[in-house]
Amino acid sequence: MNAVLLEARNIGKRFGGVQALKDVSLTIRSGEIYGLIGPNGAGKTTLFNVFTGLYPRDDGEVIFAGAPLGLESPHQVAAAGIARTFQNIRLFGNMTALENVMVGRHVRTRAGVFSAILRTRAERAEEAAIRRRADELLHYVGIADRADDLARNLSYGDQRRLEIARALATDPRLLALDEPAAGMNATETTALRGLIEGLRDDGLTVLLIEHDVKLVMGLCDRVAVLDYGEKIAEDIPEAVRANPKVIEAYLGTSH
């Protein structure tokens, strides 16, 4: 059994008088695809946003790679080794695909403002390395032939792939995907599944929030289910699918 990469302990989050998350604990192991599902309003996106620094937590703590994870900002979380995509694609539409990935890579760069202004040898070498790595990632996700196209001109499926490439440019240990199959047709979803499986095969840990329960159950190693801000199940897909609490949450009855 692989070591735990991320452990959430008793996470709580409130918005005014609404308890969006209550005492949520879960563990994500290194090298697995971990699914997070639940009915609409269950708290999935809220928990996702806590993990990635968009929302401050009110209770609990997150341990990442054996150390407490500061969650004060998305940039801090990215620097720690967690990258994410968004349900609503957030690319720079008027930049090329290659430039979008290069932007993601800059979280790992060393050159400062003065080096950039003076165009020092070290800065030029680093920029060339960033370009090479961005090109490698475009090949990896299967859109190298669109490198010079503006992001807004890519197909929906290719935009999703580009967003994953940009997230990978930060060299994450955990890639968090927020509804990556949303809006995709069956062919695009199948291709996405192959890409995510390839990420796991290459040693990356993946956290997947997805409404497509069939995709989650067929892809993930383990699955957690939220309902009304509380975790009601965490297990392998077969056990989760048969869990009476999960059946009741989705169907309104356990009979």
MIMARMAR-747844 format. One line per 3 residues: number of its first residue (from 1); their letters; for each residue z, x, y of N, C-alpha, C. Coordinates in nm, 3 decimals, decimal comma. Atoms other than C-alpha are relative to their C-alpha. Layout:
NUM = a = Z:X:Y:Z:X:Y:Z:X:Y; ...
//
This chain:
1 = mna = 0,000:0,084:-0,119:0,000:0,000:0,000:0,000:0,089:0,125; 0,011:-0,081:-0,121:-0,099:0,138:0,340:0,121:-0,019:0,090; -0,111:0,005:-0,095:0,156:0,215:0,610:-0,024:-0,106:0,106
4 = vll = 0,010:0,098:-0,109:0,229:-0,039:0,882:-0,045:0,071:0,127; 0,049:-0,057:-0,126:0,030:0,037:1,199:0,062:-0,072:0,119; -0,059:0,079:-0,109:0,154:-0,247:1,421:0,100:-0,097:-0,058
7 = ear = -0,102:0,097:0,039:0,473:-0,444:1,386:0,047:-0,075:0,123; -0,052:0,086:-0,106:0,558:-0,736:1,612:0,133:-0,057:-0,047; -0,134:0,045:0,036:0,926:-0,825:1,614:0,048:-0,108:0,098
10 = nig = -0,064:0,109:-0,074:1,047:-1,164:1,736:-0,061:-0,021:0,139; 0,069:0,015:-0,129:0,784:-1,204:2,010:0,018:-0,143:0,052; -0,010:0,128:-0,068:0,850:-1,483:2,257:-0,074:0,004:0,132
13 = krf = 0,073:0,009:-0,126:0,640:-1,600:2,550:0,010:-0,143:0,053; -0,012:0,130:-0,064:0,701:-1,884:2,796:-0,089:-0,006:0,123; 0,073:0,029:-0,123:0,483:-2,036:3,066:0,070:-0,118:0,065
16 = ggv = -0,081:0,107:-0,058:0,718:-2,230:3,288:0,094:-0,054:-0,105; -0,087:0,060:0,100:0,893:-2,475:3,058:-0,063:-0,008:-0,137; 0,070:0,007:0,127:0,640:-2,434:2,777:0,024:0,126:-0,081
19 = qal = -0,022:-0,113:0,091:0,733:-2,210:2,484:-0,129:0,024:-0,078; 0,129:-0,024:0,063:0,393:-2,067:2,390:0,012:0,079:-0,130; -0,028:-0,076:0,121:0,531:-1,821:2,133:0,150:0,001:-0,022
22 = kdv = -0,142:0,004:0,031:0,865:-1,841:1,955:0,029:0,085:-0,122; -0,054:-0,081:0,110:1,015:-1,564:1,746:-0,108:0,039:-0,102; 0,112:-0,036:0,089:0,679:-1,441:1,606:0,015:0,145:-0,044
25 = slt = -0,004:-0,134:0,058:0,703:-1,141:1,373:-0,113:0,012:-0,101; 0,105:-0,025:0,098:0,417:-0,990:1,176:-0,026:0,150:-0,009; 0,033:-0,141:0,020:0,291:-0,659:1,040:-0,148:0,014:-0,033
28 = irs = 0,140:-0,032:0,028:-0,060:-0,514:1,042:-0,004:0,140:-0,058; 0,002:-0,129:0,068:-0,123:-0,232:0,797:-0,124:0,080:0,036; 0,111:-0,090:-0,031:-0,343:0,066:0,860:-0,115:-0,023:-0,097
31 = gei = 0,120:0,010:0,082:-0,700:0,020:0,736:-0,031:-0,139:-0,053; 0,029:0,135:0,048:-0,692:-0,357:0,684:-0,065:-0,084:0,109; 0,047:0,104:-0,091:-0,868:-0,653:0,840:0,103:-0,112:-0,006
34 = ygl = -0,110:0,095:-0,006:-0,592:-0,885:0,953:-0,045:-0,119:0,084; 0,045:0,119:-0,070:-0,676:-1,241:1,050:0,114:-0,078:0,061; -0,098:0,085:-0,069:-0,490:-1,461:1,296:-0,068:-0,134:0,029
37 = igp = 0,062:0,130:-0,014:-0,571:-1,831:1,273:0,105:-0,105:0,035; -0,088:0,111:-0,032:-0,425:-2,167:1,371:-0,077:-0,106:0,074; 0,067:0,106:-0,074:-0,518:-2,501:1,523:-0,008:0,033:0,149
40 = nga = 0,008:-0,018:-0,144:-0,615:-2,524:1,890:0,138:-0,014:0,062; -0,130:0,005:-0,067:-0,315:-2,451:2,111:0,114:0,058:-0,080; -0,105:-0,053:0,088:-0,128:-2,273:1,832:0,068:0,125:0,056
43 = gkt = -0,058:-0,121:-0,058:-0,068:-1,959:2,042:-0,071:0,127:-0,038; 0,072:-0,120:0,046:-0,325:-1,724:1,889:-0,041:0,091:0,116; 0,048:-0,081:-0,112:-0,481:-1,611:2,215:0,115:0,056:0,082
46 = tlf = -0,118:-0,049:-0,073:-0,141:-1,583:2,383:0,057:0,124:-0,068; -0,052:-0,116:0,073:-0,018:-1,348:2,110:-0,095:0,119:0,013; 0,103:-0,102:-0,016:-0,344:-1,154:2,127:0,012:0,066:0,138
49 = nvf = -0,010:-0,052:-0,136:-0,302:-1,118:2,504:0,129:0,078:0,023; -0,123:-0,080:-0,005:0,057:-0,995:2,461:-0,025:0,137:-0,061; 0,027:-0,127:0,068:-0,059:-0,729:2,214:-0,085:0,093:0,084
52 = tgl = 0,097:-0,083:-0,073:-0,331:-0,608:2,452:0,033:0,016:0,149; -0,047:-0,031:-0,134:-0,128:-0,600:2,774:-0,038:-0,096:0,109; 0,038:0,095:-0,104:-0,271:-0,902:2,954:0,117:-0,090:0,040
55 = ypr = -0,118:0,082:-0,028:0,050:-1,105:2,925:0,126:0,080:-0,031; -0,129:-0,061:0,034:0,404:-0,964:2,950:0,075:-0,090:-0,099; -0,080:0,079:0,093:0,625:-1,075:2,661:0,136:-0,029:0,062
58 = ddg = -0,133:0,035:-0,048:0,953:-1,251:2,734:0,108:0,045:-0,097; -0,097:-0,041:0,103:1,124:-1,158:2,407:-0,070:0,089:-0,102; 0,050:-0,078:0,112:1,083:-0,911:2,124:-0,058:0,134:0,040
61 = evi = 0,060:-0,130:-0,022:0,910:-0,579:2,087:-0,117:0,021:-0,096; 0,114:-0,036:0,084:0,594:-0,427:1,945:0,010:0,149:-0,032; 0,000:-0,139:0,046:0,598:-0,107:1,740:-0,141:0,034:-0,044
64 = fag = 0,136:-0,040:0,035:0,265:0,074:1,717:0,000:0,147:-0,040; 0,005:-0,137:0,053:0,210:0,385:1,505:0,138:0,065:0,003; -0,136:-0,051:0,013:0,586:0,420:1,466:0,080:0,012:0,127
67 = apl = -0,069:-0,013:-0,128:0,678:0,405:1,834:-0,009:-0,130:0,080; 0,009:0,120:-0,084:0,761:0,124:2,080:-0,124:0,006:0,089; 0,123:0,005:-0,078:0,444:0,012:2,255:0,029:-0,064:0,135
70 = gle = -0,008:0,059:-0,132:0,457:-0,035:2,630:-0,118:-0,093:0,020; 0,105:0,102:-0,013:0,261:-0,347:2,716:-0,017:-0,041:0,146; 0,002:0,033:-0,142:0,259:-0,324:3,093:-0,140:-0,023:0,055
73 = sph = 0,136:0,017:-0,051:-0,120:-0,307:3,136:-0,100:0,021:-0,112; 0,105:-0,022:0,100:-0,443:-0,327:2,934:-0,040:0,147:-0,010; 0,039:-0,141:0,003:-0,524:0,033:3,034:0,099:0,082:-0,081
76 = qva = -0,103:-0,071:0,075:-0,194:0,156:2,893:-0,014:-0,026:-0,149; 0,018:0,036:0,141:-0,255:-0,030:2,569:-0,123:0,070:-0,058; 0,122:-0,068:0,046:-0,608:0,112:2,543:0,026:0,148:-0,022
79 = aag = -0,030:-0,142:0,014:-0,477:0,463:2,599:0,086:0,027:-0,124; -0,086:-0,015:0,117:-0,223:0,407:2,319:-0,079:-0,011:-0,130; 0,083:0,008:0,120:-0,505:0,325:2,075:-0,035:-0,140:-0,046
82 = iar = 0,039:0,136:0,033:-0,567:-0,051:2,085:-0,113:-0,042:0,094; 0,114:0,047:-0,079:-0,906:-0,181:2,202:-0,027:-0,145:-0,037; 0,025:0,141:0,026:-1,018:-0,542:2,233:-0,135:-0,044:0,052
85 = tfq = 0,113:0,073:-0,058:-1,313:-0,769:2,287:0,054:-0,135:0,045; -0,044:0,126:-0,057:-1,300:-1,107:2,458:-0,081:-0,116:-0,056; 0,070:0,120:0,045:-1,388:-1,460:2,353:-0,120:-0,028:0,089
88 = nir = 0,110:0,011:-0,096:-1,598:-1,488:2,669:-0,046:0,142:0,032; 0,051:-0,137:-0,011:-1,815:-1,176:2,672:0,016:0,054:0,141; -0,024:-0,061:-0,132:-1,719:-0,942:2,957:-0,071:0,134:0,009
91 = lfg = 0,081:-0,120:-0,019:-2,001:-0,694:2,987:-0,041:0,013:0,146; 0,057:-0,021:-0,133:-2,143:-0,541:3,303:-0,149:-0,032:-0,011; 0,133:0,051:0,025:-2,462:-0,744:3,308:-0,112:0,079:0,063
94 = nmt = 0,105:-0,075:-0,070:-2,653:-0,528:3,556:0,003:0,149:-0,032; 0,003:-0,137:0,051:-2,576:-0,205:3,373:-0,068:-0,001:-0,137; 0,066:-0,007:0,130:-2,767:-0,087:3,067:0,103:-0,003:-0,112
97 = ale = -0,089:-0,004:0,116:-2,624:-0,109:2,719:0,069:0,135:-0,011; -0,057:-0,134:0,008:-2,574:0,269:2,719:0,108:0,019:0,105; -0,097:-0,016:-0,108:-2,393:0,259:3,054:0,128:-0,079:-0,028
100 = nvm = -0,117:0,079:0,035:-2,162:-0,016:2,932:0,091:0,075:-0,096; -0,081:-0,074:0,097:-2,049:0,198:2,640:0,060:0,124:0,064; -0,052:-0,118:-0,070:-2,011:0,504:2,862:0,123:-0,036:0,084
103 = vgr = -0,117:0,045:-0,078:-1,773:0,305:3,084:0,122:-0,006:-0,091; -0,111:0,007:0,092:-1,556:0,236:2,781:0,052:0,137:-0,039; -0,038:-0,135:0,042:-1,555:0,604:2,690:0,087:0,072:0,103
106 = hvr = -0,070:-0,075:-0,105:-1,406:0,711:3,023:0,152:-0,008:-0,011; -0,145:0,003:0,020:-1,056:0,610:2,909:0,047:0,127:-0,072; -0,035:-0,122:0,074:-1,067:0,928:2,696:-0,046:0,128:0,070
109 = tra = 0,052:-0,118:-0,067:-1,209:1,165:2,958:0,109:0,074:0,076; -0,099:-0,085:-0,067:-1,029:1,449:3,133:-0,039:0,035:0,143; 0,044:-0,044:-0,132:-1,239:1,525:3,441:0,059:-0,088:0,109
112 = gvf = -0,058:0,074:-0,110:-1,072:1,425:3,767:-0,100:-0,028:0,110; 0,086:0,039:-0,113:-1,208:1,302:4,098:-0,071:0,122:0,059; 0,061:-0,117:-0,063:-1,267:1,651:4,240:-0,109:0,061:-0,087
115 = sai = 0,104:-0,052:0,090:-1,456:1,764:3,932:-0,125:-0,084:0,008; 0,116:0,089:-0,009:-1,679:1,460:3,959:-0,076:0,021:0,130; 0,064:-0,021:-0,131:-1,745:1,519:4,328:-0,075:0,132:0,003
118 = lrt = 0,058:-0,134:-0,006:-1,815:1,888:4,284:-0,102:0,026:-0,112; 0,092:-0,015:0,113:-2,013:1,833:3,960:0,018:0,136:-0,068; -0,029:-0,127:0,065:-1,842:2,126:3,792:-0,066:0,005:-0,138
121 = rae = 0,061:-0,017:0,132:-1,974:2,270:3,468:0,075:-0,082:-0,104; -0,080:0,076:0,096:-1,686:2,112:3,275:-0,029:-0,150:0,012; 0,028:0,142:-0,020:-1,757:1,772:3,430:-0,137:-0,037:-0,054
124 = rae = 0,135:0,028:0,051:-2,127:1,793:3,347:-0,002:0,000:-0,152; -0,006:-0,007:0,146:-2,050:1,894:2,988:0,068:-0,124:-0,057; -0,071:0,118:0,047:-1,805:1,608:2,951:-0,087:-0,125:0,012
127 = eaa = 0,087:0,115:-0,020:-2,054:1,357:3,091:-0,110:-0,004:-0,106; 0,102:-0,007:0,106:-2,316:1,477:2,843:0,060:-0,043:-0,134; -0,066:0,038:0,124:-2,065:1,436:2,561:0,024:-0,151:-0,005
130 = irr = -0,020:0,145:-0,007:-1,987:1,083:2,678:-0,130:-0,072:-0,032; 0,130:0,062:0,025:-2,357:0,997:2,675:-0,037:0,010:-0,148; 0,031:-0,017:0,143:-2,399:1,139:2,323:0,083:-0,096:-0,085
133 = rad = -0,087:0,088:0,078:-2,101:0,945:2,193:-0,041:-0,147:0,017; 0,045:0,137:-0,025:-2,223:0,623:2,356:-0,126:-0,030:-0,080; 0,122:0,018:0,077:-2,562:0,670:2,193:0,031:-0,014:-0,150
136 = ell = -0,041:0,010:0,140:-2,396:0,727:1,854:0,056:-0,139:-0,032; -0,063:0,130:0,023:-2,199:0,403:1,891:-0,103:-0,113:0,004; 0,107:0,099:-0,001:-2,509:0,204:1,981:-0,075:0,001:-0,133
139 = hyv = 0,060:-0,009:0,134:-2,666:0,334:1,659:0,093:-0,065:-0,103; -0,098:0,049:0,098:-2,348:0,245:1,470:0,000:-0,152:-0,008; -0,004:0,147:0,000:-2,352:-0,119:1,577:-0,139:-0,061:-0,014
142 = gia = 0,133:0,049:0,032:-2,728:-0,145:1,527:-0,086:-0,043:0,117; 0,082:0,038:-0,116:-2,865:-0,178:1,882:-0,045:0,122:0,079; 0,043:-0,122:-0,069:-2,975:0,177:1,962:-0,132:-0,021:0,073
145 = dra = 0,130:0,022:-0,062:-3,324:0,046:2,045:0,012:-0,078:0,131; -0,020:0,075:-0,125:-3,172:-0,159:2,331:0,081:0,080:0,101; -0,089:-0,083:-0,083:-2,990:0,134:2,495:-0,032:-0,010:0,148
148 = ddl = 0,039:-0,001:-0,141:-3,188:0,118:2,819:-0,022:-0,139:0,058; 0,013:0,138:-0,049:-3,196:-0,262:2,847:0,127:-0,041:0,072; -0,117:0,054:-0,068:-2,967:-0,438:3,092:0,076:-0,089:-0,097
151 = arn = -0,084:0,076:0,093:-2,675:-0,598:2,911:-0,031:-0,149:0,007; 0,024:0,144:-0,014:-2,761:-0,941:3,052:-0,131:-0,044:-0,068; 0,127:0,033:0,065:-3,105:-0,923:2,888:0,008:0,004:-0,153
154 = lsy = -0,015:-0,006:0,145:-2,966:-0,875:2,536:0,023:-0,140:-0,056; -0,031:0,125:0,067:-2,948:-1,159:2,287:0,151:-0,015:-0,011; -0,143:0,026:0,011:-2,609:-1,321:2,236:0,064:0,087:-0,107
157 = gdq = -0,054:-0,081:0,108:-2,555:-1,146:1,904:0,007:0,147:0,036; 0,001:-0,139:-0,041:-2,652:-0,809:2,051:0,105:0,027:0,108; -0,106:-0,017:-0,099:-2,414:-0,863:2,343:0,135:0,014:-0,069
160 = rrl = -0,124:-0,013:0,077:-2,133:-0,914:2,091:0,011:0,140:-0,060; 0,000:-0,134:0,058:-2,232:-0,590:1,919:0,026:0,107:0,107; -0,021:-0,095:-0,109:-2,243:-0,410:2,253:0,147:0,002:0,042
163 = eia = -0,140:0,005:-0,038:-1,894:-0,529:2,338:0,087:0,075:-0,102; -0,073:-0,074:0,103:-1,770:-0,391:2,006:-0,023:0,150:0,017; 0,029:-0,142:-0,022:-1,945:-0,058:2,075:0,081:0,054:0,117
166 = ral = -0,077:-0,045:-0,117:-1,777:-0,038:2,416:0,147:0,015:-0,035; -0,139:-0,012:0,043:-1,437:-0,105:2,258:0,020:0,123:-0,089; -0,010:-0,117:0,088:-1,502:0,161:1,993:-0,005:0,130:0,078
169 = atd = 0,012:-0,122:-0,081:-1,578:0,410:2,271:0,136:0,053:0,043; -0,134:-0,046:-0,038:-1,204:0,426:2,346:0,072:0,070:-0,115; -0,060:-0,062:0,119:-1,141:0,573:1,998:0,128:-0,072:-0,044
172 = prl = -0,121:0,073:0,036:-0,900:0,297:1,895:0,043:0,024:-0,143; -0,050:0,007:0,137:-0,678:0,293:1,590:0,003:-0,145:-0,047; 0,003:0,143:0,029:-0,669:-0,087:1,610:-0,102:-0,066:0,091
175 = lal = 0,100:0,075:-0,076:-0,967:-0,298:1,717:0,033:-0,147:-0,011; -0,037:0,140:-0,003:-0,872:-0,649:1,823:-0,120:-0,082:0,048; 0,121:0,078:-0,028:-1,160:-0,899:1,814:0,038:-0,145:0,025
178 = dep = -0,036:0,136:-0,040:-1,117:-1,230:1,998:-0,121:-0,091:-0,017; 0,107:0,096:0,028:-1,344:-1,499:1,848:-0,139:0,066:0,000; 0,129:-0,070:-0,007:-1,633:-1,256:1,781:-0,117:-0,082:-0,051
181 = aag = 0,110:0,080:0,055:-1,835:-1,516:1,587:-0,028:-0,125:0,082; 0,018:0,121:-0,081:-1,805:-1,784:1,857:-0,143:-0,005:0,055; 0,135:0,018:-0,052:-2,152:-1,917:1,940:-0,109:0,065:-0,081
184 = mna = 0,101:-0,067:0,082:-2,326:-1,719:1,668:-0,061:-0,096:-0,102; 0,061:0,075:0,109:-2,575:-1,866:1,424:0,038:0,065:-0,133; -0,041:-0,047:0,132:-2,539:-1,814:1,049:-0,046:0,144:-0,026
187 = tet = 0,052:-0,136:0,022:-2,759:-1,502:1,044:0,081:0,103:0,078; -0,078:-0,091:-0,084:-2,569:-1,340:1,332:0,142:0,016:-0,055; -0,135:-0,007:0,056:-2,235:-1,426:1,170:0,004:0,088:-0,123
190 = tal = 0,008:-0,084:0,120:-2,340:-1,265:0,842:-0,010:0,148:0,039; 0,013:-0,138:-0,047:-2,445:-0,949:1,029:0,131:0,051:0,059; -0,129:-0,038:-0,058:-2,116:-0,948:1,219:0,100:0,032:-0,111
193 = rgl = -0,092:-0,026:0,111:-1,923:-0,972:0,894:-0,026:0,138:-0,060; 0,034:-0,132:0,054:-2,111:-0,669:0,761:0,048:0,113:0,089; -0,045:-0,102:-0,095:-2,029:-0,473:1,077:0,151:0,018:-0,009
196 = ieg = -0,146:-0,009:0,006:-1,657:-0,555:1,057:0,045:0,064:-0,131; -0,034:-0,063:0,128:-1,644:-0,464:0,689:-0,028:0,150:0,006; 0,031:-0,141:-0,016:-1,811:-0,134:0,779:0,105:0,074:0,081
199 = lrd = -0,107:-0,059:-0,080:-1,544:-0,067:1,041:0,122:0,030:-0,087; -0,115:-0,022:0,091:-1,272:-0,112:0,779:-0,032:0,113:-0,098; 0,037:-0,103:0,096:-1,461:0,104:0,531:0,007:0,139:0,062
202 = dgl = -0,006:-0,128:-0,070:-1,468:0,378:0,794:0,141:0,032:0,050; -0,140:-0,033:-0,027:-1,089:0,362:0,829:0,063:-0,068:0,118; -0,056:0,066:-0,117:-1,043:0,141:1,133:0,079:-0,124:-0,042
205 = tvl = -0,078:0,121:0,021:-0,781:-0,134:1,142:-0,052:-0,107:0,096; 0,060:0,107:-0,080:-0,911:-0,470:1,267:0,093:-0,121:0,002; -0,070:0,127:-0,020:-0,720:-0,768:1,409:-0,102:-0,102:0,046
208 = lie = 0,106:0,097:-0,025:-0,938:-1,077:1,407:0,059:-0,138:0,029; -0,027:0,140:-0,031:-0,877:-1,406:1,588:-0,133:-0,073:-0,013; 0,128:0,066:0,025:-1,137:-1,654:1,475:0,022:-0,147:-0,039
211 = hdv = -0,006:0,142:0,037:-1,189:-2,032:1,457:-0,071:-0,026:-0,132; 0,075:0,017:0,124:-1,429:-1,988:1,165:0,089:0,039:-0,118; -0,097:-0,027:0,107:-1,171:-2,021:0,886:-0,069:0,056:-0,124
214 = klv = 0,074:-0,050:0,116:-1,434:-1,964:0,617:-0,027:0,150:0,015; 0,024:-0,142:-0,025:-1,525:-1,629:0,777:0,128:0,080:-0,019; -0,128:-0,071:0,010:-1,159:-1,527:0,803:0,043:0,014:-0,145
217 = mgl = -0,047:-0,002:0,139:-1,077:-1,621:0,445:-0,086:0,090:-0,089; 0,088:-0,084:0,079:-1,377:-1,433:0,312:-0,002:0,145:0,040; 0,012:-0,134:-0,057:-1,334:-1,124:0,526:0,133:0,075:0,004
220 = cdr = -0,128:-0,065:-0,031:-0,964:-1,056:0,587:0,078:0,036:-0,126; -0,088:-0,041:0,108:-0,723:-0,870:0,363:0,128:-0,083:0,000; -0,116:0,087:-0,014:-0,428:-1,068:0,496:-0,021:-0,088:0,124
223 = vav = 0,017:0,099:-0,107:-0,396:-1,369:0,726:0,136:-0,052:0,042; -0,117:0,069:-0,054:-0,124:-1,504:0,955:-0,045:-0,130:0,064; 0,032:0,130:-0,058:-0,118:-1,866:1,067:0,108:-0,038:0,101
226 = ldy = -0,090:0,050:-0,103:0,037:-1,988:1,391:-0,018:-0,151:0,014; 0,005:0,143:-0,032:0,123:-2,349:1,469:0,109:-0,028:0,102; -0,094:0,028:-0,109:0,289:-2,462:1,792:0,082:0,124:0,037
229 = gek = -0,063:-0,123:-0,046:0,368:-2,100:1,879:0,088:0,069:-0,102; -0,081:-0,062:0,104:0,543:-2,019:1,551:-0,085:0,042:-0,118; 0,071:-0,042:0,121:0,424:-1,825:1,248:0,046:-0,085:-0,117
232 = iae = -0,035:0,084:0,115:0,410:-2,057:0,948:-0,044:0,062:-0,132; 0,044:-0,066:0,123:0,242:-1,822:0,698:-0,053:0,138:0,034; 0,060:-0,135:-0,009:0,144:-1,457:0,644:-0,014:0,051:-0,142
235 = dip = 0,020:-0,038:0,140:-0,015:-1,355:0,316:-0,147:0,030:-0,023; 0,141:-0,016:0,035:-0,340:-1,284:0,133:-0,070:-0,136:0,018; 0,070:0,126:-0,028:-0,611:-1,546:0,200:0,024:-0,110:-0,103
238 = eav = -0,015:0,102:0,104:-0,573:-1,722:-0,136:0,133:-0,072:0,012; -0,132:0,061:-0,013:-0,202:-1,780:-0,083:0,011:-0,084:0,127; -0,004:0,075:-0,126:-0,246:-1,891:0,277:-0,075:-0,131:-0,015
241 = ran = 0,082:0,120:0,017:-0,518:-2,138:0,180:0,075:-0,108:-0,076; -0,074:0,095:0,083:-0,283:-2,302:-0,071:0,136:-0,037:0,056; -0,132:0,023:-0,057:0,024:-2,302:0,154:0,010:-0,142:0,057
244 = pkv = -0,011:0,137:-0,050:0,142:-2,663:0,216:0,017:-0,011:0,151; -0,018:0,004:-0,146:0,249:-2,582:0,574:-0,133:0,021:0,072; 0,131:-0,026:-0,060:-0,100:-2,448:0,651:-0,089:-0,123:-0,016
247 = iea = 0,080:0,120:0,025:-0,269:-2,750:0,494:0,042:-0,111:0,096; -0,050:0,104:-0,089:-0,046:-2,980:0,699:-0,040:0,028:0,144; 0,034:-0,036:-0,138:-0,113:-2,788:1,023:-0,146:-0,032:0,032
250 = ylg = 0,143:0,022:-0,024:-0,491:-2,819:0,981:-0,043:-0,143:-0,029; 0,049:0,131:0,043:-0,520:-3,156:0,811:0,095:-0,114:0,038; -0,095:0,103:-0,041:-0,209:-3,337:0,935:0,079:-0,058:-0,114
253 = tsh = -0,075:0,048:0,117:-0,080:-3,394:0,582:-0,004:0,106:-0,108; -0,004:-0,093:0,113:0,018:-3,194:0,276:-0,038:-0,070:-0,129; 0,036:0,077:0,120:-0,101:-3,469:0,036:-0,152:-0,014:-0,009
//
